[in-house]
């Protein structure tokens, strides 16, 4: 992988050639970047020609300092703070890349990302969808249990029109990640402070306001329960530092209750860290197999294999494997696609639902001085069979389910989970369970 010094030098050079708004200098890289499996200002050019600035002899650093000095000495108007000018310059560096996943994180956004990776943050506790609505707004995927969002009555598919009176409509719907980040920044804040959301809801004639008090939220990323016929259900909301530990705990509890089959629900899971994806996937895959193939610049592959230390459940014990169904939908992205893609390729379970989001790129988060960071696409990943699932300009990509089961918005609103019902029906057939009639004693036929 490209060194941080070389990477930053390249960014600086490109930025000096493409950005107009610049500060005193770019912050120095502080520590090794972390991989995650997840714009700029309009440019203005004047007619002033600087000495020594001929196109063929452009010296980036020299031109940068000349531009900065000229601005500070001659600009007719007020200049922003050095920090704001620097942030604008970095955004200008990244804008020509036309990559929604390579982006600048100001100190507040970077702090939010770190908190999210640790499984805790200050906010309202609503999981947002990675895509925007057709008219450019952010939509709630689901409010998390026990959070201010749930207590306020927010529902799946509620559309956020405004935050504290500020419109959340995105003008550039081709860059949804950047816009979702902006809305998250508006919603987050200090503990015990109110935020007012203007909500558009289906079957409600007019938009309405909801006032919610921000609280420290522990993102309950794993929920589990036992369904009829001893079929376990585990919902995983994100891949962060706590995901594998909580997944391990949930599987242990279900096994202690006699689990005979499992549904792993990755619907709405936007992804997270590459390490967490490898850990979680390893719990369901055979030893010695590939989980994911990372292809870096230059084409050198890095193969992430199954971690045998995760083989402490019945999915990997010879003669004791149990049926597995993985539920996915169009908002299952990134690390979710690593897990579901590996399970599909290695025939470790059945993928059910609708085609996933199609994010097959890996970002490295590089912290910068001053508390900000840049997330830079440094590689792409392939499934174990070598499939590239990244969504291109033709909008095609993602993991295609083994069994396609569509669910409408109306199904979600009415809490009619047709995908979960189909998964349960399939697993009941595999384990030979027949749901008893009301009032009749339970009968379980022999396993087929």
RODO-2510 file (C-alpha; in nm, 4 decimals, decimal comma):
residues 448
     n   res          X          Y          Z
     1     x     0,0000     0,0000     0,0000
     2     x     0,1227     0,3526    -0,0777
     3     x     0,3092     0,5100     0,2136
     4     x     0,1335     0,7893     0,4008
     5     x     0,4096     1,0389     0,3166
     6     x     0,3921     0,9597    -0,0535
     7     x     0,0140     0,9569    -0,0457
     8     x    -0,0068     1,2927     0,1245
     9     x     0,2545     1,4431    -0,1054
    10     x     0,0498     1,3308    -0,4041
    11     x    -0,2670     1,4797    -0,2593
    12     x    -0,0919     1,8087    -0,1901
    13     x     0,0452     1,8333    -0,5424
    14     x    -0,2938     1,7623    -0,6983
    15     x    -0,4590     2,0075    -0,4624
    16     x    -0,2248     2,2902    -0,5514
    17     x    -0,3099     2,2434    -0,9151
    18     x    -0,6871     2,2212    -0,8665
    19     x    -0,7839     2,4223    -0,5576
    20     x    -0,8157     2,7949    -0,5256
    21     x    -0,9115     2,8332    -0,1600
    22     x    -0,6076     2,7413     0,0508
    23     x    -0,4841     2,7797     0,4063
    24     x    -0,1432     2,7955     0,5726
    25     x    -0,0596     2,4381     0,4867
    26     x    -0,1875     2,0869     0,5038
    27     x    -0,1890     1,9142     0,8427
    28     x     0,0747     1,6502     0,8885
    29     x    -0,0278     1,2837     0,8935
    30     x    -0,0072     1,1579     1,2507
    31     x    -0,0670     0,7848     1,2540
    32     x    -0,1266     0,4797     1,0436
    33     x    -0,4567     0,4815     0,8556
    34     x    -0,7353     0,2387     0,9337
    35     x    -0,9194     0,0517     0,6617
    36     x    -1,2951     0,0726     0,6373
    37     x    -1,5152    -0,1342     0,4131
    38     x    -1,7000     0,2937     0,3107
    39     x    -1,6393     1,7600    -0,2593
    40     x    -1,5306     2,0455    -0,2564
    41     x    -1,5896     2,4133    -0,3260
    42     x    -1,6528     2,5636    -0,6681
    43     x    -1,3284     2,6713    -0,8279
    44     x    -1,2750     3,0377    -0,9257
    45     x    -0,9930     3,1577    -1,1428
    46     x    -0,8771     3,5171    -1,1853
    47     x    -0,6770     3,6695    -1,4654
    48     x    -0,3734     3,7502    -1,2471
    49     x    -0,0546     3,5828    -1,3736
    50     x     0,2165     3,5201    -1,1161
    51     x     0,5841     3,5416    -1,2010
    52     x     0,7309     3,1990    -1,2523
    53     x     0,3859     3,0454    -1,2794
    54     x     0,3965     2,9389    -1,6428
    55     x     0,2107     2,6151    -1,7011
    56     x     0,5122     2,4189    -1,8171
    57     x     0,7249     2,5306    -1,5221
    58     x     0,4697     2,5164    -1,2420
    59     x     0,6268     2,4488    -0,9029
    60     x     0,3390     2,3393    -0,6765
    61     x     0,4730     2,4485    -0,3371
    62     x     0,6096     2,7747    -0,4718
    63     x     0,2785     2,8514    -0,6421
    64     x     0,0887     2,7598    -0,3279
    65     x     0,2764     3,0026    -0,1055
    66     x     0,2642     3,2768    -0,3700
    67     x    -0,1136     3,2342    -0,3946
    68     x    -0,1551     3,2362    -0,0182
    69     x     0,0684     3,5402     0,0222
    70     x    -0,1112     3,7280    -0,2523
    71     x    -0,4488     3,6497    -0,0929
    72     x    -0,3407     3,7664     0,2484
    73     x    -0,1752     4,0782     0,1110
    74     x    -0,4168     4,1854    -0,1629
    75     x    -0,7555     4,0137    -0,1256
    76     x    -1,0334     4,2741    -0,1003
    77     x    -1,2578     4,1194     0,1637
    78     x    -1,2495     3,9004     0,4700
    79     x    -1,0681     3,5687     0,4581
    80     x    -1,1862     3,2650     0,6515
    81     x    -0,9785     3,1232     0,9335
    82     x    -0,6683     2,9264     0,8450
    83     x    -0,8470     2,6039     0,9427
    84     x    -1,1438     2,6705     0,7140
    85     x    -0,9174     2,7607     0,4248
    86     x    -0,7178     2,4420     0,4774
    87     x    -1,0339     2,2285     0,4941
    88     x    -1,1570     2,3921     0,1733
    89     x    -0,8232     2,3154     0,0069
    90     x    -0,8391     1,9495     0,1029
    91     x    -1,1947     1,9223    -0,0273
    92     x    -1,0709     2,0789    -0,3490
    93     x    -0,8019     1,8112    -0,3730
    94     x    -1,0590     1,5359    -0,3507
    95     x    -1,3306     1,6828    -0,5707
    96     x    -1,1801     1,5964    -0,9149
    97     x    -1,1502     1,2291    -0,8137
    98     x    -1,5256     1,1771    -0,8648
    99     x    -1,5245     0,9189    -0,5831
   100     x    -1,7981     0,9560    -0,3196
   101     x    -1,6049     0,7367    -0,0756
   102     x    -1,2841     0,9416    -0,0845
   103     x    -1,3743     1,2345     0,1348
   104     x    -1,2554     1,4797     0,3956
   105     x    -1,3760     1,4414     0,7535
   106     x    -1,3630     1,7591     0,9587
   107     x    -1,2947     1,7103     1,3315
   108     x    -1,6622     1,6711     1,4147
   109     x    -1,7325     1,4137     1,1430
   110     x    -1,4141     1,2226     1,2240
   111     x    -1,5077     1,2128     1,5917
   112     x    -1,8506     1,0807     1,4957
   113     x    -1,6900     0,8061     1,2865
   114     x    -1,4607     0,7027     1,5717
   115     x    -1,7515     0,6942     1,8157
   116     x    -1,9558     0,4868     1,5743
   117     x    -1,6711     0,2378     1,5296
   118     x    -1,6546     0,2071     1,9089
   119     x    -2,0308     0,1494     1,9174
   120     x    -2,1301     0,4680     2,0986
   121     x    -2,2154     0,8266     2,0057
   122     x    -2,4248     1,1274     2,1068
   123     x    -2,7354     1,1624     1,8954
   124     x    -3,0888     1,0293     1,8574
   125     x    -3,0255     0,6654     1,7625
   126     x    -3,1720     0,6423     1,4118
   127     x    -3,0077     0,4288     1,1447
   128     x    -3,0072     0,6168     0,8114
   129     x    -3,0123     0,4635     0,4650
   130     x    -2,6971     0,5071     0,2513
   131     x    -2,8982     0,6110    -0,0570
   132     x    -3,1084     0,9239    -0,0926
   133     x    -3,4722     0,9452    -0,1953
   134     x    -3,5474     1,0394    -0,5561
   135     x    -3,5882     1,4031    -0,4511
   136     x    -3,2583     1,4065    -0,2625
   137     x    -3,3544     1,3576     0,1036
   138     x    -3,2217     1,1197     0,3688
   139     x    -3,4480     0,8417     0,4853
   140     x    -3,4529     0,6559     0,8163
   141     x    -3,3943     0,2821     0,7851
   142     x    -3,4973     0,2100     1,1419
   143     x    -3,4874     0,3690     1,4879
   144     x    -3,2723     0,1665     1,7268
   145     x    -3,4307     0,0090     2,0317
   146     x    -3,4218     0,2067     2,3543
   147     x    -3,3039     0,5294     2,1890
   148     x    -3,4523     0,8815     2,1763
   149     x    -3,5527     0,8191     1,8133
   150     x    -3,7610     0,5165     1,9107
   151     x    -3,9143     0,6978     2,2090
   152     x    -4,0122     0,9895     1,9818
   153     x    -4,2052     0,7542     1,7524
   154     x    -3,9847     0,7728     1,4434
   155     x    -4,0546     0,4903     1,1982
   156     x    -3,8758     0,3092     0,9153
   157     x    -3,8941     0,5029     0,5882
   158     x    -3,9598     0,8372     0,7568
   159     x    -3,7974     1,1043     0,5391
   160     x    -3,6038     1,3837     0,7123
   161     x    -3,6915     1,7099     0,5354
   162     x    -3,5311     1,9544     0,7792
   163     x    -3,3068     1,9577     1,0852
   164     x    -3,3694     2,2605     1,3081
   165     x    -3,5325     2,4340     1,0134
   166     x    -3,2407     2,3677     0,7754
   167     x    -3,3396     2,1835     0,4582
   168     x    -3,1666     1,8493     0,4143
   169     x    -3,2302     1,8199     0,0419
   170     x    -2,9169     1,7204    -0,1451
   171     x    -2,8430     1,8899    -0,4743
   172     x    -2,5868     1,6318    -0,5845
   173     x    -2,7614     1,2972    -0,5500
   174     x    -2,4686     1,1222    -0,7246
   175     x    -2,2672     1,1660    -0,4025
   176     x    -2,5038     1,0268    -0,1352
   177     x    -2,2320     0,9436     0,1178
   178     x    -2,1196     1,3025     0,1457
   179     x    -2,4754     1,4239     0,1852
   180     x    -2,5647     1,1640     0,4494
   181     x    -2,2535     1,2759     0,6419
   182     x    -2,3818     1,6345     0,6343
   183     x    -2,7225     1,5346     0,7707
   184     x    -2,5610     1,3228     1,0437
   185     x    -2,3527     1,6249     1,1422
   186     x    -2,6694     1,8351     1,1762
   187     x    -2,8460     1,5728     1,3881
   188     x    -2,5560     1,4976     1,6229
   189     x    -2,4643     1,7389     1,9022
   190     x    -2,3997     1,7769     2,2717
   191     x    -2,5843     1,5606     2,5257
   192     x    -2,9146     1,6917     2,6629
   193     x    -2,9621     1,9401     2,3783
   194     x    -3,2770     1,9338     2,1614
   195     x    -3,2953     1,8811     1,7874
   196     x    -3,6086     1,9362     1,5799
   197     x    -3,6695     1,7132     1,2772
   198     x    -3,9281     1,7855     1,0098
   199     x    -4,0582     1,4477     0,8963
   200     x    -4,2434     1,3334     0,5864
   201     x    -4,4312     1,0097     0,6408
   202     x    -4,6415     0,8017     0,4078
   203     x    -5,0146     0,8145     0,4748
   204     x    -4,9663     1,1361     0,6744
   205     x    -5,1082     1,4340     0,4786
   206     x    -4,8550     1,6974     0,5841
   207     x    -4,4976     1,7024     0,7158
   208     x    -4,4702     1,7378     1,0921
   209     x    -4,2049     1,8307     1,3465
   210     x    -4,0566     1,6001     1,6084
   211     x    -3,8471     1,7413     1,8922
   212     x    -3,5887     1,4982     2,0296
   213     x    -3,3320     1,5460     2,3047
   214     x    -2,9884     1,4116     2,2142
   215     x    -2,8409     1,1502     2,4449
   216     x    -2,5318     0,9292     2,4570
   217     x    -2,6398     0,6278     2,2544
   218     x    -2,4852     0,2844     2,2718
   219     x    -2,5434     0,1508     1,9263
   220     x    -2,6997    -0,1879     1,9961
   221     x    -2,5533    -0,3430     1,6835
   222     x    -2,6684    -0,6990     1,7568
   223     x    -3,0194    -0,8138     1,8431
   224     x    -3,1153    -1,1785     1,8717
   225     x    -3,4142    -1,3986     1,9570
   226     x    -3,5465    -1,7481     1,9052
   227     x    -3,8229    -1,8054     1,6521
   228     x    -4,0597    -2,0999     1,6070
   229     x    -3,8930    -2,4342     1,5576
   230     x    -3,5741    -2,3295     1,7367
   231     x    -3,4676    -2,1063     1,4483
   232     x    -3,2354    -1,8362     1,5770
   233     x    -3,2484    -1,4810     1,4439
   234     x    -2,9524    -1,2430     1,4711
   235     x    -2,9737    -0,8884     1,3352
   236     x    -2,6383    -0,7162     1,2834
   237     x    -2,6622    -0,3401     1,2323
   238     x    -2,3003    -0,2509     1,1605
   239     x    -1,9458    -0,3853     1,1516
   240     x    -1,7475    -0,2108     1,4240
   241     x    -1,5059    -0,3001     1,7024
   242     x    -1,7807    -0,4654     1,9081
   243     x    -1,9589    -0,6565     1,6307
   244     x    -1,7778    -0,9887     1,6535
   245     x    -1,7813    -1,0015     2,0340
   246     x    -2,1548    -0,9340     2,0439
   247     x    -2,2175    -1,1797     1,7602
   248     x    -2,0263    -1,4466     1,9537
   249     x    -2,2368    -1,3785     2,2635
   250     x    -2,5659    -1,3927     2,0686
   251     x    -2,4766    -1,7210     1,8990
   252     x    -2,3744    -1,8757     2,2320
   253     x    -2,7078    -1,7811     2,3913
   254     x    -2,9051    -1,9218     2,0959
   255     x    -2,7081    -2,2459     2,1017
   256     x    -2,7798    -2,2835     2,4721
   257     x    -3,1496    -2,2622     2,3830
   258     x    -3,1153    -2,5462     2,1329
   259     x    -3,0889    -2,3543     1,8058
   260     x    -3,1421    -2,5782     1,4994
   261     x    -3,1087    -2,3177     1,2230
   262     x    -3,0102    -1,9510     1,1922
   263     x    -3,1216    -1,6391     1,0082
   264     x    -2,8508    -1,3694     0,9892
   265     x    -3,0165    -1,0373     0,9083
   266     x    -2,7842    -0,7897     0,7325
   267     x    -3,0596    -0,5732     0,5832
   268     x    -2,9837    -0,2052     0,6197
   269     x    -2,6292    -0,2768     0,7391
   270     x    -2,4091    -0,0052     0,5803
   271     x    -2,0802    -0,1838     0,6497
   272     x    -1,7884    -0,0843     0,8707
   273     x    -1,4373    -0,2116     0,9266
   274     x    -1,2687    -0,4771     0,7172
   275     x    -1,1374    -0,6569     1,0266
   276     x    -1,4891    -0,6925     1,1695
   277     x    -1,6161    -0,8330     0,8395
   278     x    -1,3399    -1,0953     0,8384
   279     x    -1,4113    -1,1897     1,2002
   280     x    -1,7878    -1,2254     1,1586
   281     x    -1,7630    -1,4106     0,8265
   282     x    -1,5120    -1,6562     0,9784
   283     x    -1,7781    -1,7815     1,2197
   284     x    -1,9768    -1,9295     0,9311
   285     x    -1,7114    -2,0368     0,6795
   286     x    -1,4989    -2,3534     0,6499
   287     x    -1,1401    -2,3397     0,7681
   288     x    -0,8681    -2,2665     0,5166
   289     x    -1,0987    -2,0748     0,2815
   290     x    -1,0719    -1,7168     0,1604
   291     x    -1,3038    -1,4558     0,3089
   292     x    -1,2140    -1,1722     0,0740
   293     x    -0,9466    -1,0737    -0,1769
   294     x    -0,8152    -0,7173    -0,1455
   295     x    -0,6618    -0,5744    -0,4639
   296     x    -0,4467    -0,2680    -0,4034
   297     x    -0,2968    -0,0194    -0,6452
   298     x    -0,0720    -0,2028    -0,8869
   299     x    -0,2833    -0,5159    -0,8723
   300     x    -0,1113    -0,6853    -0,5787
   301     x    -0,3697    -0,8996    -0,3964
   302     x    -0,3992    -0,9458    -0,0217
   303     x    -0,6007    -1,2514     0,0725
   304     x    -0,7915    -1,2470     0,4009
   305     x    -0,8535    -1,6047     0,5111
   306     x    -1,0939    -1,7590     0,7597
   307     x    -0,9826    -1,7074     1,1202
   308     x    -0,9986    -2,0492     1,2817
   309     x    -1,0074    -1,8881     1,6270
   310     x    -1,3706    -1,7984     1,5466
   311     x    -1,4702    -2,1640     1,5068
   312     x    -1,6324    -2,2051     1,8465
   313     x    -1,9897    -2,2563     1,7253
   314     x    -2,1827    -2,5366     1,5575
   315     x    -2,1466    -2,3904     1,2075
   316     x    -1,7946    -2,5284     1,1775
   317     x    -1,8164    -2,8594     1,3608
   318     x    -1,8038    -3,1606     1,1256
   319     x    -2,1391    -3,3364     1,1208
   320     x    -2,3096    -3,0616     1,3222
   321     x    -2,3566    -2,7829     1,0697
   322     x    -2,6972    -2,6191     1,0805
   323     x    -2,8832    -2,4436     0,7973
   324     x    -2,8131    -2,0721     0,7531
   325     x    -3,0059    -1,8021     0,5662
   326     x    -2,8599    -1,4519     0,5254
   327     x    -3,1101    -1,1715     0,4592
   328     x    -2,9877    -0,8765     0,2489
   329     x    -3,1405    -0,5826     0,0641
   330     x    -3,0376    -0,2788    -0,1404
   331     x    -2,9047    -0,1020     0,1705
   332     x    -2,6744    -0,3878     0,2711
   333     x    -2,3356    -0,2452     0,1774
   334     x    -1,9596    -0,2819     0,1983
   335     x    -1,8640    -0,5151     0,4854
   336     x    -2,2140    -0,6687     0,4642
   337     x    -2,1350    -0,7614     0,1063
   338     x    -1,8004    -0,9115     0,2048
   339     x    -1,9777    -1,1452     0,4484
   340     x    -2,2739    -1,2321     0,2266
   341     x    -2,0503    -1,2683    -0,0803
   342     x    -1,8194    -1,5137     0,0966
   343     x    -2,1092    -1,7176     0,2344
   344     x    -2,2629    -1,7340    -0,1130
   345     x    -1,9408    -1,8271    -0,2960
   346     x    -1,8493    -2,0970    -0,0436
   347     x    -2,2059    -2,2354    -0,0222
   348     x    -2,2089    -2,1897     0,3543
   349     x    -2,5667    -2,0620     0,3517
   350     x    -2,8469    -1,9257     0,1358
   351     x    -2,8519    -1,5538     0,0530
   352     x    -3,2102    -1,4252     0,0396
   353     x    -3,3702    -1,0869    -0,0299
   354     x    -3,2773    -0,8325    -0,2973
   355     x    -2,9510    -0,7305    -0,4661
   356     x    -2,7185    -0,5476    -0,2291
   357     x    -2,5834    -0,1928    -0,2597
   358     x    -2,2675    -0,2625    -0,4599
   359     x    -1,9783    -0,1034    -0,2699
   360     x    -1,6681    -0,3066    -0,3439
   361     x    -1,4088    -0,0460    -0,2509
   362     x    -1,1895    -0,0243     0,0581
   363     x    -1,1034     0,3064     0,2263
   364     x    -0,8086     0,3880     0,4489
   365     x    -0,8780     0,6544     0,7112
   366     x    -0,5727     0,8757     0,7614
   367     x    -0,5839     1,1042     1,0698
   368     x    -0,4560     1,4582     1,0217
   369     x    -0,3260     1,7123     1,2677
   370     x    -0,6034     1,9152     1,4283
   371     x    -0,8504     1,6286     1,4673
   372     x    -0,9594     1,5903     1,1054
   373     x    -0,8992     1,2977     0,8694
   374     x    -0,9256     1,1857     0,5103
   375     x    -1,0916     0,8631     0,3960
   376     x    -0,9200     0,7520     0,0760
   377     x    -1,0117     0,4649    -0,1525
   378     x    -0,6951     0,2548    -0,1538
   379     x    -0,8166    -0,0822    -0,2848
   380     x    -1,1079    -0,2826    -0,4144
   381     x    -1,2226    -0,6163    -0,2860
   382     x    -1,3333    -0,9320    -0,4627
   383     x    -1,5414    -1,2197    -0,3309
   384     x    -1,3617    -1,5546    -0,2820
   385     x    -1,4548    -1,6537    -0,6397
   386     x    -1,2981    -1,3326    -0,7717
   387     x    -1,6227    -1,1435    -0,8357
   388     x    -1,6010    -0,7633    -0,8455
   389     x    -1,9333    -0,6397    -0,7044
   390     x    -1,8653    -0,2647    -0,7045
   391     x    -2,1472    -0,0615    -0,8562
   392     x    -2,0306     0,1181    -1,1692
   393     x    -2,1755     0,4101    -1,3597
   394     x    -2,4291     0,1723    -1,5120
   395     x    -2,5593     0,1323    -1,1531
   396     x    -2,5052    -0,2440    -1,1697
   397     x    -2,3279    -0,4312    -0,8956
   398     x    -2,3876    -0,5905    -0,5589
   399     x    -2,4472    -0,9445    -0,4406
   400     x    -2,7340    -1,1161    -0,6205
   401     x    -2,9292    -1,3344    -0,3749
   402     x    -2,9675    -1,7080    -0,4258
   403     x    -3,3384    -1,6514    -0,3667
   404     x    -3,4877    -1,3146    -0,4626
   405     x    -3,7681    -1,2048    -0,2301
   406     x    -3,9010    -0,8530    -0,2806
   407     x    -4,0394    -0,6394     0,0021
   408     x    -4,2278    -0,3175    -0,0679
   409     x    -4,2145     0,0012     0,1373
   410     x    -4,5722    -0,0740     0,2343
   411     x    -4,4640    -0,4111     0,3759
   412     x    -4,2050    -0,2358     0,5941
   413     x    -4,4451     0,0308     0,7118
   414     x    -4,7043    -0,2307     0,8078
   415     x    -4,4299    -0,4458     0,9630
   416     x    -4,5168    -0,7287     0,7276
   417     x    -4,1706    -0,8821     0,6961
   418     x    -4,2222    -1,1036     0,3936
   419     x    -3,8482    -1,1751     0,3620
   420     x    -3,8157    -1,2973     0,7193
   421     x    -4,1293    -1,5084     0,6781
   422     x    -3,9892    -1,6712     0,3644
   423     x    -3,6551    -1,7416     0,5346
   424     x    -3,8333    -1,8997     0,8307
   425     x    -4,0517    -2,1080     0,5991
   426     x    -3,7466    -2,2352     0,4115
   427     x    -3,5591    -2,3280     0,7297
   428     x    -3,8640    -2,4996     0,8781
   429     x    -3,8722    -2,7163     0,5685
   430     x    -3,5009    -2,7956     0,5974
   431     x    -3,5199    -2,9012     0,9640
   432     x    -3,8553    -3,0748     0,9274
   433     x    -4,0532    -2,8473     1,1568
   434     x    -4,4295    -2,8126     1,1140
   435     x    -4,5919    -2,5300     1,3014
   436     x    -4,8759    -2,6706     1,5122
   437     x    -5,2311    -2,5484     1,4721
   438     x    -5,3535    -2,3061     1,7383
   439     x    -5,4070    -2,4906     2,0629
   440     x    -5,2501    -2,8143     1,9389
   441     x    -4,9341    -2,9597     2,0952
   442     x    -4,6088    -2,8932     1,9166
   443     x    -4,4858    -3,1714     1,6900
   444     x    -4,1465    -3,1840     1,5272
   445     x    -4,0843    -3,4452     1,2598
   446     x    -3,7488    -3,6098     1,2119
   447     x    -3,4792    -3,4026     1,0503
   448     x    -3,4620    -3,4688     0,6796
***
